[in-house]
Amino acid sequence: MKIQARHGSRYRCLVGNLAFLFAALLAVGSVEAQPFHRSYGRVDQFGGLTSVAPTQAPGAIASGYFNLDYTQGVLLKVQPDGTLAWVKAYGETLPSAVRQTAAGTFVWTGIGHLGLPPRFAPIVVEVDPTGAVLWSRAIDFPLPDGTPADQAYGRFLEIDPKDGGYWIGGEIWRQAFTDSEPWVAKLDRSGTLLWAKIMSFPESARFLSIFPALDGGVIGVGQIWLKNAVGALESRMLAVKLQADGSLDWAFRHLVHNADQGRSWQWLADLDRDPRFTRKESAVVGTVTNFCKSIPSVPCDPVRSAALVATLDETTGMLTQSVGLFSLVQPATSGETIAMDLTQEVNAVGGEVQGDELESREGLLTLLGAGNRVPRTAMLYGDGSGPFAADLGSLALYRNAPDRGYLFLMNEIDWSAPSSTLRRDLVQTDLAGKSGACESKTAVATFEAYLDRFGVQPAPRDGKQAEISLEAVPAEIPDEPCKSCPPERGARTEQSTKPGASASKAFPTTLLPGIPGAPEGRRADTPLLVLPLKPGVEK
């Protein structure tokens, strides 16, 4: 039976991070990542990469899937130079996230084929360092009428730093693509389900990320759909916290104040906390689309979108220190993931920028000062040739010497090719962002953003554990170095920073060379001026 993932139609990829090596790090000795840029699979064989995470020793673990007559999930053990140590396949599954445990094993989540009547359910699997299955579990969820859900997905997995157990999360599709419910489950280290909660809102909602809270609970962020005055659907930012026993702590939806509420779509995509950060706060990143600036005499730009970067207070659910981040050379900027690195005092924000009328996109990585949110540098990843899509699915920070650096997936679709060629790329950079991938500096700016907050109240339902049996079998996926960058692209990477304008006195603009294909009015030598927005209100 073929697995069809509704939410997986967009080829997710993982774009990476840049950072600078500061004096504090140099004091304990310089460490060097081993940058690489490799492509995996053949067009007719490998479906794609879904996630990547650094391992305790230099190297990484990645998940993906074959897409032949049916879907077959795979794990890829990646060596420090990007070559593959081993690949294992796991039946009719579709993995979505993988992590390494303190014991050196790997735990992954996704969806798998479950029971009678046949349906697809979230699964959690632990494998040994060679990929052999140690145990596998499934979570069975009911629909509101009590019947088993046949479209329940596992998307996210985090290891609880307090007890070594596992947080997993995802969504259930009730009827249509726009009719979903988020869920979260807690398992102990042996894979036994402690509890599973579905959060049923009157509106459709889903999580895009989950993260352990410092008090033992879990936070989920994502989006919730509402109908506007004319009955059309819009999405708003959603944040929910459950306590350690699965009871609801708080739930809020957030709205960027003064956005064009008739057209804007807003969501929170990811949150992260540096392990050294012991206060009950995490960094969160999201996107505000069709952003309309409330500036007199300046017409609304209907194609502009901006990334939102804020601090989430885990105790109250408040979003504070909010700034908007956008590209000065592209009409749209999207924030998809964030990695905090307090050793270097930066928030690394990954996403994408959308190009000209040809719909070309490139992966975007921006380093923001963790305290003042001032852009330190920004870089685009992609060959600049367009039209193609290169988006950032998730972002991983390699914290351990001797391989300290950033990891990201970058699945590029070249729409100009006769067969719409899909490249499944894995990239590792050093702390300066150098990777061997096609990269160039770009211009970004920030502005103050204010948020309205509204309380929401989900109705919880319980899930239960089910049995599922999986076996690991060897598989092969070709890997090879990616094509070299065009000469003019590589040369542009070395250009110096140009002087630029300031979006406001507190939030200066970082101005770096632009990229080809951007409209003339968006180039770095003609920056946009975005003024601070008016304060929002809490409701």
Order of alpha helices (4+ residues) and beta strands (2+ residues): alpha-beta-beta-beta-beta-beta-beta-beta-beta-beta-beta-beta-beta-beta-beta-beta-beta-beta-beta-beta-beta-beta-beta-beta-beta-beta-beta-beta-beta-beta-beta-beta-beta-beta-beta-beta-beta-alpha
